[in-house]
Every structure is written in structure tokens, then in C-alpha cells.
């Protein structure tokens, strides 16, 4: 017949068992469907609480005993993790030009070493609008904070 003895004994050992075909075998620690629905229902009744707080509230109320990561996973799969307080990113949309003078200032503080003496340089960049059309911003620099020390003073 052309069947090897090892294959025959493998088949003999599997006789009467269900074919698993490398499928996932359910484990004891997996969440059951009633637990997933209980988590979803509890989240619906407490929509303002986070997943960590929900996990411990459900434990206190004897609903289900699951970890916060399991609650997160169930709510994420059910697409119920709302991030209502987060706004969409403005990255890549470009700089919005100010509509009037003195609406957008830039400040820069630098630490300078001039001849062995250290100074703080505070520069202020103030955009100003031109009167001509189309408006193009002009920039004016203000330098503040250069102290005058005696030439003999070198600092510490």
C-alpha cells in the first residue's frame, strides 16, 4: 500500500480526535464572550471612566475580574476607545501668518562667550505687516540684555 509504519501509528493515535489543523486551541485564561459583552455594557454605563478605572470598578462591583490590559484590548477591538479631547494634528499644514502687527512674536535667549566673559543675549523678533498688497511680513530685531561691564571684570 505504500504507507510507512510511523504514519500508520500517527493516524492510529489520532483516531477519534477532532482535526485541529494548527488552529488556535481555546485556553482557560482567554476571555469568554459573556465577559467581553459585560465589559462593553459596563463601559456604556460609565463612558467617562478610563479603561484602568473600569477594570477595578468592575472588580469591586463583581462584574468580571479582568486586568486593565484586557479591558483595553476588548474596548479597542470594539472601537470604543474615544479620544474626544484630542484634536487633529496641524503638522504639515504650514505657518499661519499673523493678521495684524504684534500678534506673533518670537523670543530667543542665547548664552554668549565674548572674550572670556559670558553674556545672556535676549533677542525679540516682531513681525510687522506692510501696507502694500500682497502683505509681506517685515522683521525687526530688538536686542535686550547686553550689560556693560568694566573691561577689567571677567566674571567668575
GIFEN-V482656 format. One record per backbone hydrogen bond with DSSP energy under -0.5 kcal/mol. NH is the residue of the N-H (numbers start at 0). CO is the residue of the C=O. E is the energy in kcal/mol with one decimal. If there is no record, write none. Layout:
NH | CO | E
NH | CO | E
This chain:
7 | 3 | -1.9
8 | 4 | -2.2
9 | 5 | -2.0
10 | 6 | -2.3
11 | 7 | -2.2
12 | 8 | -2.1
13 | 9 | -1.5
14 | 10 | -0.6
14 | 11 | -0.6
16 | 13 | -2.1
22 | 19 | -2.1
25 | 23 | -0.5
29 | 26 | -0.9
35 | 31 | -1.9
36 | 32 | -2.4
37 | 33 | -1.9
38 | 34 | -2.2
39 | 35 | -2.2
40 | 36 | -2.6
41 | 37 | -2.3
42 | 38 | -2.2
43 | 39 | -1.8
44 | 40 | -1.5
45 | 41 | -1.1
48 | 45 | -1.0
53 | 49 | -2.5
54 | 50 | -1.9
55 | 51 | -1.6
56 | 52 | -2.4
57 | 53 | -2.7
58 | 54 | -1.4
59 | 55 | -2.2
60 | 56 | -2.2
61 | 58 | -0.9
62 | 57 | -2.8
65 | 63 | -0.8
70 | 66 | -1.9
71 | 67 | -2.5
72 | 68 | -2.3
73 | 69 | -2.4
74 | 70 | -2.5
75 | 71 | -2.5
76 | 72 | -2.3
77 | 73 | -1.7
78 | 75 | -1.1
79 | 74 | -3.0
80 | 74 | -0.5
81 | 79 | -1.3
85 | 82 | -0.9
92 | 89 | -1.8
96 | 94 | -0.7
101 | 126 | -1.0
102 | 99 | -0.9
105 | 124 | -2.4
107 | 122 | -2.5
109 | 107 | -0.5
109 | 120 | -3.2
111 | 109 | -0.6
111 | 118 | -3.2
113 | 111 | -0.6
113 | 116 | -3.0
114 | 112 | -0.7
116 | 113 | -1.4
118 | 111 | -3.0
120 | 109 | -3.0
120 | 118 | -0.5
121 | 119 | -0.6
121 | 143 | -1.9
122 | 107 | -3.1
122 | 120 | -0.6
123 | 141 | -1.9
124 | 105 | -3.4
125 | 123 | -0.6
125 | 139 | -1.7
126 | 103 | -1.0
126 | 124 | -0.6
127 | 137 | -2.6
129 | 135 | -0.6
137 | 127 | -3.0
139 | 125 | -1.2
141 | 123 | -1.7
143 | 121 | -2.5
143 | 141 | -0.6
146 | 144 | -1.0
148 | 146 | -0.7
152 | 149 | -1.4
